């Protein structure tokens, strides 16, 4: 009505003369105002005139998601916040890629976001995008859905669906003209497959989920998705199962066994919840007994189309890798033969083909590659570390046939043995040996040469309990393969007794050597070098078990035999002279021990060299004897000089260097400078903790010594009354 009135007034202004209106009326009708009124009236009529019964147009709303979001969804609040923050901008097309291992929860995260924000968009469309054909089909279906929705605004959608090319063009044209839309491309295989389509768009939001961790340089951002935390994984399992509190420990263990992977947790929880009589403990037993079956086991009653299980998820990646490079699939099987722990790259060889296959596996998130930190100056080169999720490891391993697994395991054993550093007692090799240990235990036989090298590393680095345990397995394997009287079995038995003593049971070591000696004499003869080595060890552990006089007598009886059989200046003969001097001092005659060591050092320096470990060991004990004889300043000066040699020859972090630092601090305090002793122990303790661990006996002794000298510095005293550090340090050095 208003528009019609405005139109009438406008016409009146133009036709005023023809109508003969009075002047006072004409004055009210300004010519220019009349023009404006007429134009507004015409526009109003055009807009308002509609077919009878036509209602105002509703807003367009098109939503297509594959399923409702999961009810059991935990641990992804931070990732959701990342998504929301990243998709706040409106400058151009905002494209984010959610990347990670199959089963990590990428699609679920995208689905949760899309469902939570469905009111923020005119269009939300989900497209399966494993290949370019699927991407094209999804965009074509979107175009047809948009065309049908727009026709529905004008009346019944009675026209035929658009042709494929027209539908694709319609989709891109519609998206180009709007900004409130969200496309989700699920499980993209090729990061560049979307470029021809996304490159034509101007505004909007795109979410991509992909196993591929690389190749996303041209998009707005990337969100790598890790596994859940242990607490989140347990919460997800408990929520899915409805487990009673009595099974909390089993839930924690099951979550750990499944590697905190969301899909595996949901799969296991569903199976337990929906299988009558199944418990968490029962599921764990099945998982240990038949892992391949349980990785493919869906909850009872689930249709074939809905069987979204962990084994099937990774088969997709397996087939994609096989199509691209068969060597990469073979490498994946080889990696499954190692332990599911970080593996130094040099265990796979150094070929370019292997490096390319490793990069391809990493790009599919099947493994992780950690680049090395910068090596310390003068140290050995660092190697990249390859990591594989424990569940990927278990599934791939279960897929291998027995014959294929045996072949790959032999190959892995050969490569691993070749990759071990040559000298396990060299401290520079210890970081690499520490990385190799779980793989040695998994791949190599207990009686292999590589396992023997690893045992030597364990003993040299101070992990004597583990060295003893591994040596026990080695001896058992040799005993079964060669028999109890074979020289190799007897040598392993000798080492087993030695490691038992070094691990803290001197009495048991003495008894084992006493039992071994007559057997060796019967097989080898009384003067065989191995028999003499066992006599040497028997005397040593007799002393360590608390009878230094018997140890002295044993060494005294052995010395002339070694001089006769090996020669007076043979290293083993010099070792027996060292023991004789040491046990002489321990048996109560430090003056005689000092004189014996002074004579021994002259020979050792000439025969072995002044920096030979055996020569340095004699210097160490001689310095202690000087202190025990009352010359603490001389002991302090001797250790000060010895440390400089130890650091240069064996390294500043080697245990024998740390032992020398311990003695320097101790004799500094005995010489009357308790404050300096305290400060030296305070500097030594963190090094012990870092190198040997906080619970190592030497670390605990350093901690006690620090507390003692702190008290002495406070009280102004200077006499150490607790001799435990002295006894412990020299027992270890003597061993």
C-alpha positions in Angstrom: 0.0 0.0 0.0 2.9 2.4 0.8 4.5 1.6 -2.5 1.3 2.3 -4.4 0.8 5.6 -2.6 4.3 6.7 -3.4 3.8 5.8 -7.0 0.5 7.8 -7.1 2.3 10.9 -5.7 5.0 10.6 -8.2 2.6 10.5 -11.2 0.7 13.4 -9.8 3.8 15.5 -9.9 4.4 14.7 -13.6 0.7 15.2 -14.6 0.0 18.3 -12.4 -0.7 20.6 -15.3 -2.9 18.2 -17.2 -5.0 17.7 -14.1 -5.4 21.4 -13.4 -4.4 21.2 -9.7 -4.4 24.4 -7.6 -1.1 26.2 -7.1 -1.0 25.5 -3.4 -1.1 21.8 -4.1 1.6 22.1 -6.7 3.8 23.8 -4.1 3.7 20.7 -2.0 4.9 18.6 -4.8 8.6 19.2 -5.5 9.6 17.9 -8.9 12.7 16.0 -7.8 11.0 14.5 -4.7 8.3 13.2 -7.0 10.8 11.4 -9.2 12.4 9.7 -6.2 9.0 8.7 -4.9 8.0 7.2 -8.3 11.2 5.1 -8.6 10.9 3.8 -5.0 7.3 2.9 -5.7 8.1 1.0 -8.8 10.8 -1.0 -7.0 8.5 -1.8 -4.2 5.8 -3.1 -6.5 8.3 -5.2 -8.4 9.6 -6.8 -5.3 6.3 -7.3 -3.6 4.3 -8.7 -6.5 4.5 -12.6 -6.1 2.5 -15.5 -7.5 -0.5 -16.2 -5.2 0.5 -18.3 -2.2 4.3 -17.9 -2.6 6.1 -17.7 0.8 9.5 -15.9 1.5 12.6 -18.0 0.4 14.1 -20.1 3.2 17.9 -20.0 3.5 19.8 -22.8 1.7 21.0 -25.7 4.0 22.8 -28.7 2.6 24.5 -31.2 5.0 25.9 -34.6 4.1 28.0 -36.5 6.7 28.7 -40.2 6.7 27.3 -40.9 10.1 26.6 -39.3 13.5 29.6 -38.5 15.5 30.8 -41.1 18.0 29.4 -40.9 21.5 32.7 -42.1 23.0 35.1 -39.3 22.1 37.9 -38.3 24.5 41.3 -36.7 24.5 40.9 -34.4 21.4 39.8 -31.2 23.0 43.1 -29.5 22.2 42.9 -30.7 18.5 39.4 -29.4 18.2 40.5 -26.0 19.6 43.3 -26.0 17.0 40.7 -26.6 14.3 38.4 -23.8 15.5 41.2 -21.3 15.8 42.7 -22.1 12.4 39.3 -21.8 10.6 38.4 -18.4 12.0 39.8 -16.4 9.1 37.9 -15.5 6.0 40.8 -14.5 3.7 40.7 -16.9 0.8 40.1 -20.7 1.2 41.2 -22.0 4.6 42.5 -25.6 4.1 43.7 -27.8 7.0 45.1 -31.3 6.8 44.6 -33.7 9.8 47.4 -36.2 9.5 48.4 -39.4 11.3 48.5 -43.1 11.5 45.5 -45.1 10.3 43.2 -45.6 13.3 44.5 -42.5 15.1 41.1 -40.8 14.9 41.5 -38.3 12.0 38.1 -38.8 10.4 36.4 -38.8 13.8 38.0 -35.5 14.7 36.8 -34.0 11.4 33.3 -35.4 11.9 33.1 -34.0 15.5 34.0 -30.6 14.2 31.6 -30.7 11.3 28.7 -31.8 13.5 29.4 -29.2 16.2 29.5 -26.4 13.6 26.8 -27.4 11.3 24.8 -24.3 12.0 27.7 -22.1 11.0 27.6 -23.2 7.3 25.2 -23.2 4.4 26.9 -26.3 3.1 28.8 -29.2 4.8 29.7 -32.0 2.4 31.8 -35.1 3.1 33.8 -36.7 0.3 35.7 -40.0 0.4 38.9 -39.0 -1.4 41.3 -42.0 -1.6 41.8 -41.3 -5.3 41.1 -38.7 -8.0 38.1 -40.7 -9.2 36.5 -40.6 -5.8 37.2 -36.8 -5.5 35.5 -36.1 -8.8 32.5 -38.3 -8.0 32.1 -36.6 -4.7 32.1 -33.1 -6.3 29.7 -34.3 -9.0 27.2 -35.6 -6.4 27.6 -32.3 -4.5 26.7 -30.3 -7.7 23.6 -32.4 -8.2 22.6 -32.0 -4.6 23.0 -28.2 -4.8 21.1 -28.0 -8.1 18.2 -30.1 -6.6 18.2 -27.9 -3.4 18.1 -24.7 -5.4 15.3 -26.0 -7.6 13.5 -27.0 -4.5 13.4 -23.3 -3.5 11.6 -22.5 -6.7 9.2 -25.5 -6.7 9.3 -29.3 -7.0 12.6 -30.6 -8.3 11.2 -32.4 -11.3 14.1 -31.9 -13.7 16.5 -34.7 -14.5 19.9 -34.7 -12.6 22.7 -32.7 -14.1 25.2 -34.4 -16.4 28.5 -35.2 -14.8 30.5 -32.3 -16.3 27.7 -29.9 -15.7 27.4 -31.0 -12.1 31.1 -30.5 -11.5 31.0 -27.0 -13.1 27.9 -26.2 -11.0 29.7 -27.2 -7.8 32.7 -25.1 -8.5 30.6 -22.1 -9.6 28.4 -22.3 -6.5 31.4 -22.6 -4.1 33.2 -19.7 -5.9 30.3 -17.4 -5.2 29.9 -18.2 -1.5 32.0 -18.4 1.6 29.9 -20.2 4.3 30.7 -23.8 3.3 32.8 -26.7 4.6 34.2 -29.5 2.4 35.7 -32.6 4.1 38.0 -34.7 1.9 38.5 -38.0 3.9 41.6 -40.2 3.6 43.4 -38.3 0.8 46.1 -40.4 -0.7 47.8 -37.8 -2.9 48.3 -34.3 -1.4 48.2 -32.8 -4.9 45.0 -34.6 -6.0 42.8 -31.7 -4.8 44.9 -28.9 -6.4 42.9 -28.6 -9.7 39.7 -28.1 -7.8 40.7 -26.1 -4.8 42.9 -23.7 -6.9 39.7 -22.3 -8.5 38.0 -21.4 -5.2 38.1 -18.0 -3.4 36.6 -18.4 0.0 35.4 -21.2 2.3 36.8 -24.0 4.5 38.3 -27.3 3.6 39.3 -30.1 5.9 41.5 -33.0 4.7 42.2 -36.2 6.6 45.2 -38.2 5.4 47.8 -40.8 6.4 50.3 -38.8 4.5 52.5 -36.7 6.8 54.3 -34.8 4.0 53.4 -32.9 0.9 51.1 -30.3 2.4 53.3 -27.2 1.8 50.7 -25.4 -0.3 47.8 -25.4 2.2 47.0 -23.2 5.2 48.1 -25.6 7.9 48.6 -29.2 9.2 47.5 -30.8 12.4 49.5 -34.0 13.3 47.4 -36.2 15.5 49.2 -38.3 18.2 47.9 -41.3 20.1 45.9 -40.7 23.3 47.6 -40.3 26.6 47.4 -43.3 28.9 44.8 -41.7 31.1 42.6 -40.8 28.1 43.0 -44.3 26.6 41.8 -45.9 29.9 38.9 -43.4 30.0 37.8 -44.3 26.5 38.0 -48.1 27.2 36.1 -47.7 30.5 33.4 -45.6 28.9 33.0 -48.0 26.0 32.9 -51.1 28.2 31.4 -49.8 31.4 34.1 -51.7 33.3 34.0 -52.1 37.1 36.7 -50.6 39.2 38.1 -54.0 39.9 39.4 -54.2 36.3 41.3 -50.9 36.3 44.7 -52.5 36.3 43.7 -54.7 33.3 42.3 -51.6 31.5 45.7 -49.8 31.9 47.6 -52.8 30.7 45.2 -53.3 27.7 45.5 -49.6 26.7 49.2 -49.9 26.8 49.2 -53.2 24.7 47.0 -51.4 22.1 49.4 -48.5 21.9 46.7 -45.9 23.0 45.3 -46.0 19.5 41.7 -44.8 19.4 40.4 -47.2 16.8 42.0 -50.2 18.5 40.6 -49.1 21.9 37.1 -48.7 20.5 37.3 -52.0 18.6 38.5 -53.8 21.8 36.0 -52.1 24.0 33.1 -52.9 21.6 34.2 -56.6 21.5 34.4 -56.9 25.3 31.1 -55.1 25.9 29.1 -57.0 23.3 30.6 -60.5 23.7 28.7 -62.4 26.5 31.1 -63.4 29.3 34.1 -61.5 27.9 36.2 -59.6 30.4 39.2 -57.3 30.0 41.5 -60.0 31.3 40.1 -62.5 28.9 40.5 -60.2 26.0 44.1 -59.6 26.9 44.8 -63.4 27.0 43.3 -63.7 23.5 45.3 -60.8 22.3 48.5 -62.4 23.5 47.6 -65.9 22.1 46.0 -65.0 18.7 46.9 -61.4 18.0 46.0 -61.6 14.2 42.5 -62.8 15.0 41.8 -60.2 17.6 43.2 -57.3 15.4 40.5 -58.3 12.9 37.7 -59.1 15.4 34.7 -56.7 15.3 31.9 -56.8 17.9 29.5 -59.7 17.4 26.6 -58.9 15.1 28.3 -56.1 13.2 27.6 -56.1 9.5 30.5 -56.6 7.0 30.1 -53.1 5.7 30.6 -51.7 9.2 33.6 -53.8 10.2 36.0 -50.9 10.7 38.8 -52.8 12.4 42.5 -52.1 12.8 43.7 -54.9 10.6 41.6 -53.7 7.7 42.5 -50.1 8.1 46.2 -50.8 7.6 45.6 -53.1 4.7 44.6 -50.0 2.7 48.0 -48.5 3.3 49.7 -51.9 2.7 48.1 -52.1 -0.8 48.9 -48.5 -1.6 52.6 -49.0 -0.7 52.8 -52.3 -2.7 51.4 -50.6 -5.8 54.1 -47.8 -5.5 57.2 -49.8 -4.4 57.3 -53.5 -3.5 60.7 -52.9 -1.7 58.9 -50.6 0.7 56.5 -53.4 1.7 59.4 -55.7 2.2 61.1 -53.2 4.4 58.0 -52.8 6.5 58.0 -56.5 7.1 61.7 -56.3 8.0 61.0 -53.6 10.6 58.3 -55.7 12.1 61.0 -58.3 12.9 62.9 -55.8 15.2 61.6 -54.6 18.5 58.8 -52.0 18.5 61.4 -49.4 19.7 63.5 -46.7 18.1 65.9 -48.4 15.7 69.1 -46.7 14.5 69.1 -46.2 10.7 72.4 -48.0 10.2 70.7 -51.3 11.2 69.0 -51.3 7.7 72.1 -50.6 5.7 73.1 -47.5 3.8 71.7 -47.9 0.3 69.8 -45.1 -1.4 66.9 -47.5 -2.1 66.5 -48.2 1.6 66.6 -44.5 2.4 63.9 -43.8 -0.2 61.7 -46.6 1.2 62.1 -45.3 4.7 61.0 -41.8 3.6 58.0 -43.3 1.8 56.9 -45.2 4.9 57.3 -42.1 7.0 55.2 -40.1 4.6 52.4 -42.6 5.1 52.7 -42.3 8.9 53.6 -46.0 9.2 56.9 -45.1 10.9 58.5 -42.0 12.4 62.0 -40.8 11.6 63.7 -38.8 14.2 66.7 -36.8 13.0 69.8 -37.0 15.1 70.9 -34.1 17.4 74.2 -32.6 16.6 77.0 -35.0 17.6 79.4 -33.9 20.3 82.8 -32.7 19.0 85.1 -35.6 18.4 82.3 -38.1 19.0 81.0 -40.7 16.6 78.3 -39.7 14.0 74.7 -39.9 15.1 72.1 -42.0 13.2 68.5 -41.2 12.5 66.1 -43.3 14.6 63.2 -45.2 13.0 60.1 -45.7 15.2 57.1 -47.9 14.6 53.9 -47.9 16.6 53.7 -51.1 18.6 50.3 -52.0 17.2 51.4 -51.4 13.6 54.4 -53.7 14.5 52.1 -56.4 15.9 49.6 -56.3 13.0 52.3 -56.4 10.3 54.1 -59.2 12.1 51.0 -61.2 12.4 50.3 -60.8 8.7 53.7 -62.5 7.8 53.8 -66.2 7.0 56.1 -68.3 9.2 58.5 -68.8 6.2 58.5 -65.1 5.3 59.0 -64.1 9.0 61.9 -66.5 9.3 63.6 -65.2 6.2 63.2 -61.6 7.3 64.4 -62.3 10.8 67.6 -63.9 9.5 68.1 -60.8 7.3 67.5 -58.5 10.3 69.9 -60.5 12.5 72.7 -60.1 9.8 72.1 -56.4 9.4 71.9 -55.8 13.2 75.2 -57.6 13.9 76.9 -55.7 11.1 75.6 -52.4 12.6 76.9 -53.0 16.1 80.0 -50.9 17.0 83.2 -52.9 17.0 84.3 -52.1 20.6 81.5 -52.4 23.2 83.9 -51.1 26.0 84.5 -47.8 24.2 82.4 -45.2 25.9 81.8 -43.4 22.5 79.9 -46.5 21.3 77.6 -46.7 24.4 74.7 -44.5 23.2 74.4 -46.6 20.0 74.5 -49.8 22.0 71.8 -48.5 24.3 69.6 -48.0 21.2 70.4 -51.4 19.9 69.7 -53.4 23.1 65.9 -54.1 22.7 66.6 -55.2 19.1 69.5 -57.4 20.0 67.1 -59.1 22.6 64.4 -59.5 20.0 66.3 -60.5 16.8 69.6 -62.2 17.9 69.9 -65.6 19.4 71.3 -65.7 23.0 74.4 -67.6 21.9 75.2 -65.2 18.9 78.3 -63.1 18.6 76.1 -59.9 18.6 74.5 -60.9 21.9 78.0 -61.4 23.4 79.0 -57.9 22.3 75.9 -56.5 23.9 76.7 -58.3 27.2 80.2 -56.8 27.2 78.6 -53.4 26.7 76.3 -53.9 29.6 79.1 -54.9 31.9 81.4 -52.1 30.8 78.7 -49.5 31.3 77.8 -50.7 34.7 74.4 -52.5 34.1 75.7 -55.7 35.8 72.4 -57.3 36.7 71.2 -57.2 33.1 74.6 -58.5 31.9 74.3 -61.4 34.3 70.7 -62.2 33.2 71.7 -62.1 29.5 74.8 -64.2 30.2 72.6 -66.8 32.0 70.5 -67.1 28.8 73.6 -67.4 26.7 75.0 -70.2 28.9 71.7 -72.1 28.8 71.6 -71.8 25.0 75.2 -73.1 24.6 74.6 -75.8 27.2 71.7 -77.1 25.1 73.4 -76.8 21.8 77.0 -78.0 22.6 76.7 -79.9 25.9 78.1 -79.1 29.4 81.7 -80.0 28.6 82.2 -78.1 25.4 84.9 -75.4 25.7 82.4 -72.7 24.6 79.9 -73.8 27.3 82.7 -73.8 30.0 83.8 -70.3 28.9 80.2 -69.0 29.1 79.9 -70.6 32.6 83.1 -68.8 33.6 81.6 -65.5 32.5 78.3 -66.2 34.2 80.0 -66.7 37.5 82.0 -63.5 37.0 78.9 -61.4 36.2 77.1 -62.9 39.2 79.9 -61.6 41.5 80.0 -58.2 39.8 76.3 -58.0 40.2 76.7 -58.2 44.0 76.8 -61.9 45.0 80.5 -62.5 45.7 79.9 -65.6 47.7 77.9 -67.3 44.9 80.6 -66.3 42.4 83.3 -67.9 44.6 81.3 -71.1 44.9 80.6 -71.3 41.1 84.3 -70.9 40.3 85.2 -73.5 42.9 82.8 -75.9 41.2 84.0 -75.0 37.7 87.7 -75.4 38.3 88.0 -79.2 38.7 85.9 -79.7 35.6 88.1 -77.4 33.5 91.3 -79.1 34.9 89.9 -82.5 33.9 89.1 -81.3 30.3 91.9 -78.9 29.6 94.7 -79.9 32.0 96.0 -77.9 35.0 98.2 -75.5 33.1 95.7 -74.4 30.4 95.3 -70.6 30.2 91.5 -71.0 30.8 92.2 -73.1 33.9 94.6 -70.5 35.2 92.0 -67.7 34.5 89.5 -69.7 36.6 92.1 -70.0 39.5 92.7 -66.3 39.2 88.9 -65.6 39.5 88.5 -68.0 42.4 91.2 -66.2 44.4 89.6 -62.8 43.5 86.1 -63.7 44.6 87.3 -65.5 47.7 88.7 -62.1 48.7 85.6 -60.2 47.7 83.5 -62.7 49.7 85.4 -61.6 52.9 88.6 -63.6 53.1 91.5 -61.4 51.8 94.2 -63.7 53.4 92.9 -66.7 51.4 92.8 -64.5 48.3 96.4 -63.4 48.9 97.5 -67.0 49.3 95.6 -68.1 46.1 97.3 -65.3 44.1 100.7 -66.2 45.5 100.3 -69.9 44.5 99.1 -68.9 41.0 101.9 -66.4 40.2 104.8 -68.9 39.7 102.6 -71.1 37.5 101.7 -68.1 35.3 105.3 -67.0 35.1 106.3 -70.5 34.0 103.4 -71.0 31.5 102.9 -67.5 30.1 106.1 -65.7 31.0 107.0 -63.2 33.7 105.8 -60.1 31.7 102.7 -61.5 30.1 99.7 -59.3 30.8 97.9 -62.1 32.7 101.0 -62.6 34.9 101.1 -58.9 35.6 97.4 -59.1 36.5 98.1 -61.8 39.1 101.0 -59.7 40.5 98.5 -56.8 40.8 96.1 -59.1 42.7 98.8 -60.4 45.0 99.7 -56.8 45.9 96.1 -55.8 46.4 95.1 -58.6 48.7 98.4 -58.2 50.6 97.2 -54.7 51.5 93.7 -55.9 52.2 95.0 -58.6 54.5 96.7 -56.0 56.7 100.1 -55.2 55.2 99.7 -51.9 53.3 103.4 -51.2 53.4 104.3 -54.4 51.6 101.4 -53.8 49.2 102.8 -50.3 48.4 106.2 -51.7 47.7 104.8 -54.4 45.4 102.8 -51.9 43.4 105.8 -49.6 43.0 107.8 -52.5 41.6 104.9 -53.6 39.4 104.4 -50.2 37.9 107.9 -50.1 36.6 107.3 -53.3 34.6 103.7 -52.3 33.5 104.8 -49.0 32.2 107.6 -50.5 30.2 105.7 -53.6 28.9 102.1 -52.3 28.6 102.6 -48.6 28.4 102.0 -45.8 30.8 98.4 -45.3 29.6 97.3 -48.9 29.4 94.1 -49.6 31.5 96.0 -52.2 33.6 98.8 -49.7 34.4 96.3 -47.0 35.3 94.5 -49.5 37.6 97.7 -50.1 39.5 98.3 -46.4 39.8 94.8 -46.0 41.2 95.3 -48.6 44.0 98.8 -47.3 44.8 97.3 -43.8 45.4 94.8 -45.3 47.8 97.5 -47.1 49.6 99.4 -43.9 50.1 96.4 -42.4 51.7 95.8 -45.3 53.9 99.4 -45.1 55.1 98.7 -41.6 56.3 99.8 -39.4 53.3 96.5 -38.0 52.2 98.0 -35.0 50.3 100.1 -37.5 48.3 97.0 -39.6 47.5 95.2 -36.4 46.4 98.0 -35.4 44.1 98.3 -38.8 42.6 94.6 -38.9 41.8 94.7 -35.3 40.4 97.4 -36.5 37.9 95.5 -39.8 37.2 92.3 -38.1 36.3 93.9 -36.1 33.6 95.1 -39.3 31.9 91.8 -41.1 32.5 89.9 -38.2 30.9 92.1 -38.2 27.8 92.3 -42.0 27.4 88.9 -43.2 28.4 86.8 -40.1 28.4 85.4 -37.8 31.2 82.2 -39.9 31.6 83.7 -43.3 31.8 83.0 -45.1 35.1 86.7 -45.5 35.9 87.2 -41.8 35.4 84.3 -41.1 37.8 85.9 -43.5 40.3 89.1 -41.5 40.2 87.1 -38.3 40.7 85.4 -39.9 43.7 88.8 -40.8 45.3 90.2 -37.3 44.6 87.3 -35.7 46.4 87.6 -38.2 49.3 91.4 -37.7 49.8 90.9 -33.9 49.4 88.7 -34.1 52.4 91.0 -36.5 54.3 93.8 -33.9 53.7 91.8 -31.4 55.7 89.7 -29.5 53.1 86.2 -30.7 53.8 84.5 -27.8 51.9 86.4 -28.7 48.7 85.6 -32.4 49.1 81.9 -31.4 49.5 82.0 -29.3 46.4 83.7 -32.0 44.3 81.1 -34.6 45.4 78.4 -32.1 44.5 79.9 -31.8 41.0 80.3 -35.5 40.7 76.8 -36.6 41.8 74.8 -35.3 38.8 77.4 -36.9 36.4 76.9 -40.2 38.1 73.1 -39.8 37.9 73.3 -39.0 34.2 75.8 -41.7 33.2 75.0 -44.5 35.5 71.5 -43.8 36.7 70.1 -42.5 40.0 69.8 -46.0 41.6 73.3 -47.3 40.6 75.3 -48.3 43.7 78.1 -45.8 42.8 75.6 -43.0 42.5 74.2 -43.8 46.0 77.7 -43.9 47.5 78.4 -40.5 46.0 75.2 -39.2 47.5 76.2 -40.6 50.9 79.7 -39.1 50.6 78.3 -35.7 49.7 76.1 -35.7 52.8 79.0 -36.8 54.9 81.4 -34.1 53.7 78.7 -31.5 53.9 78.4 -32.3 57.6 82.2 -32.3 58.0 82.4 -28.9 56.3 79.7 -27.6 58.6 81.3 -29.0 61.8 84.9 -28.1 60.7 86.0 -31.8 61.0 88.2 -33.5 58.5 88.3 -37.2 59.3 86.2 -39.7 57.4 85.0 -42.4 59.8 82.8 -44.2 57.4 85.0 -46.4 55.1 82.2 -47.8 53.0 82.9 -45.6 49.9 86.6 -46.7 50.1 85.8 -50.4 50.2 83.1 -50.2 47.5 85.2 -48.2 45.1 88.2 -50.6 45.3 86.1 -53.7 45.1 84.7 -52.4 41.8 88.0 -51.4 40.5 89.6 -54.7 41.4 86.8 -56.6 39.6 
